[in-house]
Amino acid sequence: MTVDVLPKDVYNTELVANVHPPDWRQPTPAPRYNLVVIGGGTAGLVTAAGAAGLGARVALIERDLLGGDCLNVGCVPSKAVIRSSRVLGDIRAAAALGVRVTGTVEPDFGAVMERMRGVRARLSHHDSAERFKGLGVDVFLGDGHFTGPDTVEVNGARLRFKKAVIATGARAHHPEVPGLSEGGFLTNETVFDLTERPRRLAVIGAGPIGCELAQAFRRLGSEVTLFHRGGHILNREDADAAGIVQRAFVDEGIRLVLDAKLTRVERAGDGKVLHCETPRGAMRVAVDEILVGAGRVPNVDGLGLETVGVAYDHRDGVTVNDRLQTTNSRIYAAGDICMSEKFTHAADFAARVVIQNALFMGRKKLSALTIPWCTYTDPEIAHVGFYERDADKRGIAIDTYLRPFSEVDRAVADAEEDGFVKVHVRKGGDKIVGATIVARHAGEMLNELTLAMTSGVGLGRLASVIHPYPTQAEAIRQVGDMFNRTRLTPRVKKIFAAWLRWTG
Ligand SMILES: Cc1cc2nc3c(=O)[nH]c(=O)nc-3n(C[C@H](O)[C@H](O)[C@H](O)COP(=O)(O)OP(=O)(O)OC[C@H]3O[C@@H](n4cnc5c(N)ncnc54)[C@H](O)[C@@H]3O)c2cc1C
């Protein structure tokens, strides 16, 4: 089976040559594998490389492109496009910074997408079939499915395993809106094939994928209408954080249709019309393209899971316990196929849990991982641990410390005041249980707080970490100072005053 990625240019030819080489020769299957991995996205690649590196006999099966969503239709292409769009955001903000941009600023959509394809092709070497072969992994390109208690078939080849890992990921959910399929729409699987900018773009869904791409396309010059079922965008995030991004979207001219119920889509000439109901009345919006970013569904079909007694459902995917073992004790799962945290780094670290548990009788637990995440809008929202609502639900009393960037010198100098660092600690102590940062580079800044959480460093101690002045990350130290000031109880103050009187 050959796989095409459009447009068929030099970059996509390089990409395919790396991650689904048309002339790939399937290896002769070993008599039995320690591990057969189905799915060659992040979870599958990390599992296969890690296990082979430890001396296991490993087969890796991928039906489409090695690298999975992240490399091909997810993190990598989206972040490359976002980078270009940020330049346009900066130009828009230039006047406020005293820089007059004269003449026209014209985003060259074709060039932006070409650059993205170049970045993707370049990074694809890391996930290439050849590289994994070199690591000692038997790479099979084709559809894998279980055929018996210890066998997986791919292209007629029968692979026997001692343990198997399901890492088949997820795909875009297609909402059931009458006329949507007939009208045609893009998802993350096709949007990066575009070479021409849609003049008018409807984005369905204001979760992380919808929001990142809505803002990027707006900055690249599309008229964007963002439809969302919820009352505000990014509704799983801290509401104050999401509010800041929502205001930025409105400022940039993204038309938000909130509490929207899409009722139908119809074709109109070369374009499409979306009909929707909102609490403010019915409306119709004419666009050239529709991009759907309305959630993910796990790739469970056609895997023969019933044959091997692996329980699953179509919403949450493969059922696993905390050690990522499925209902068949010889079969494990990792990544988007079984986890609610659908992120590349989560898939990566879940794969490490699986290697230890499947091959070395380990007892590693998924719940022991601290998994941060970031939505790469501008500003970004990065989060780790509990939100206030999680603490409420679990009956954990917390104190919250917040530092707005309007009080952080570097953010003021940068004209990046819309944001904050918010840290939750267990009431009565300084153990950090959660944090949210809204900032231009929140994803980079969050790591300090994640490190503190994973290594048991309390908020009070962060106050003693010297940060270069002026940096936006100083906000984290300042939150530490805020915590320490609360330790200065009236009684402690009295003792200090008495000491100073006595020694003075
Ligand atoms: C637009 C977008 C942007 C994103 N941005 C980010 C980001 O910035 N940061 C981040 O951390 N995460 C991001 N993600 C999420 C990230 O891409 C996923 O969490 C990650 O790719 C999950 O890895 P995985 O290995 O579980 O699944 P996948 O990457 O989906 O890989 C699964 C693989 O299994 C293959 N497969 C499926 N069934 C079979 C079968 N029967 N036989 C053989 N092969 C099969 C598929 O072809 C696929 O290659 C983004 C996702 C999208 C869609």
Ligand as a Chemical Component Dictionary entry (heavy atoms), coordinates in Angstrom:
data_LIG
# 
_chem_comp.id                   LIG 
_chem_comp.type                 NON-POLYMER 
_chem_comp.pdbx_formal_charge   0 
_chem_comp.three_letter_code    LIG 
# 
loop_
_chem_comp_atom.comp_id 
_chem_comp_atom.atom_id 
_chem_comp_atom.alt_atom_id 
_chem_comp_atom.type_symbol 
_chem_comp_atom.charge 
_chem_comp_atom.model_Cartn_x 
_chem_comp_atom.model_Cartn_y 
_chem_comp_atom.model_Cartn_z 
_chem_comp_atom.pdbx_ordinal 
LIG C1  C1  C 0 -3.826 19.472 15.243 1  
LIG C2  C2  C 0 -3.207 18.803 16.442 2  
LIG C3  C3  C 0 -2.260 19.470 17.170 3  
LIG C4  C4  C 0 -1.672 18.864 18.271 4  
LIG N1  N1  N 0 -0.738 19.549 18.965 5  
LIG C5  C5  C 0 -0.166 18.990 20.033 6  
LIG C6  C6  C 0 0.845  19.682 20.750 7  
LIG O1  O1  O 0 1.207  20.808 20.429 8  
LIG N2  N2  N 0 1.419  19.066 21.818 9  
LIG C7  C7  C 0 1.033  17.802 22.201 10 
LIG O2  O2  O 0 1.592  17.285 23.179 11 
LIG N3  N3  N 0 0.080  17.120 21.530 12 
LIG C8  C8  C 0 -0.520 17.676 20.462 13 
LIG N4  N4  N 0 -1.453 16.972 19.760 14 
LIG C9  C9  C 0 -1.815 15.612 20.220 15 
LIG C10 C10 C 0 -0.769 14.573 19.756 16 
LIG O3  O3  O 0 -0.613 14.657 18.369 17 
LIG C11 C11 C 0 -1.233 13.174 20.151 18 
LIG O4  O4  O 0 -1.514 13.145 21.528 19 
LIG C12 C12 C 0 -0.173 12.128 19.869 20 
LIG O5  O5  O 0 0.111  12.087 18.496 21 
LIG C13 C13 C 0 -0.657 10.743 20.341 22 
LIG O6  O6  O 0 0.262  9.761  19.966 23 
LIG P1  P1  P 0 -0.223 8.249  19.796 24 
LIG O7  O7  O 0 0.994  7.465  19.481 25 
LIG O8  O8  O 0 -1.036 7.835  20.949 26 
LIG O9  O9  O 0 -1.233 8.251  18.569 27 
LIG P2  P2  P 0 -1.033 8.679  17.045 28 
LIG O10 O10 O 0 -0.039 9.729  16.889 29 
LIG O11 O11 O 0 -2.414 8.925  16.531 30 
LIG O12 O12 O 0 -0.459 7.377  16.354 31 
LIG C14 C14 C 0 -1.229 6.225  16.170 32 
LIG C15 C15 C 0 -0.749 5.531  14.913 33 
LIG O13 O13 O 0 -1.364 4.248  14.811 34 
LIG C16 C16 C 0 -1.635 3.990  13.458 35 
LIG N5  N5  N 0 -2.665 2.940  13.378 36 
LIG C17 C17 C 0 -3.956 3.029  13.765 37 
LIG N6  N6  N 0 -4.564 1.839  13.595 38 
LIG C18 C18 C 0 -3.634 0.999  13.090 39 
LIG C19 C19 C 0 -3.661 -0.369 12.705 40 
LIG N7  N7  N 0 -4.752 -1.118 12.808 41 
LIG N8  N8  N 0 -2.518 -0.924 12.208 42 
LIG C20 C20 C 0 -1.392 -0.177 12.094 43 
LIG N9  N9  N 0 -1.315 1.120  12.448 44 
LIG C21 C21 C 0 -2.425 1.686  12.948 45 
LIG C22 C22 C 0 -2.070 5.327  12.915 46 
LIG O14 O14 O 0 -1.921 5.372  11.510 47 
LIG C23 C23 C 0 -1.120 6.277  13.644 48 
LIG O15 O15 O 0 0.041  6.534  12.889 49 
LIG C24 C24 C 0 -2.049 17.552 18.640 50 
LIG C25 C25 C 0 -3.009 16.854 17.894 51 
LIG C26 C26 C 0 -3.575 17.467 16.803 52 
LIG C27 C27 C 0 -4.585 16.697 16.018 53 
# 
loop_
_chem_comp_bond.comp_id 
_chem_comp_bond.atom_id_1 
_chem_comp_bond.atom_id_2 
_chem_comp_bond.value_order 
_chem_comp_bond.pdbx_ordinal 
LIG C1  C2  SING 1  
LIG C2  C3  SING 2  
LIG C2  C26 DOUB 3  
LIG C3  C4  DOUB 4  
LIG C4  N1  SING 5  
LIG C4  C24 SING 6  
LIG N1  C5  DOUB 7  
LIG C5  C6  SING 8  
LIG C5  C8  SING 9  
LIG C6  O1  DOUB 10 
LIG C6  N2  SING 11 
LIG N2  C7  SING 12 
LIG C7  O2  DOUB 13 
LIG C7  N3  SING 14 
LIG N3  C8  DOUB 15 
LIG C8  N4  SING 16 
LIG N4  C9  SING 17 
LIG N4  C24 SING 18 
LIG C9  C10 SING 19 
LIG C10 O3  SING 20 
LIG C10 C11 SING 21 
LIG C11 O4  SING 22 
LIG C11 C12 SING 23 
LIG C12 O5  SING 24 
LIG C12 C13 SING 25 
LIG C13 O6  SING 26 
LIG O6  P1  SING 27 
LIG P1  O7  DOUB 28 
LIG P1  O8  SING 29 
LIG P1  O9  SING 30 
LIG O9  P2  SING 31 
LIG P2  O10 DOUB 32 
LIG P2  O11 SING 33 
LIG P2  O12 SING 34 
LIG O12 C14 SING 35 
LIG C14 C15 SING 36 
LIG C15 O13 SING 37 
LIG C15 C23 SING 38 
LIG O13 C16 SING 39 
LIG C16 N5  SING 40 
LIG C16 C22 SING 41 
LIG N5  C17 SING 42 
LIG N5  C21 SING 43 
LIG C17 N6  DOUB 44 
LIG N6  C18 SING 45 
LIG C18 C19 SING 46 
LIG C18 C21 DOUB 47 
LIG C19 N7  SING 48 
LIG C19 N8  DOUB 49 
LIG N8  C20 SING 50 
LIG C20 N9  DOUB 51 
LIG N9  C21 SING 52 
LIG C22 O14 SING 53 
LIG C22 C23 SING 54 
LIG C23 O15 SING 55 
LIG C24 C25 DOUB 56 
LIG C25 C26 SING 57 
LIG C26 C27 SING 58 
# 
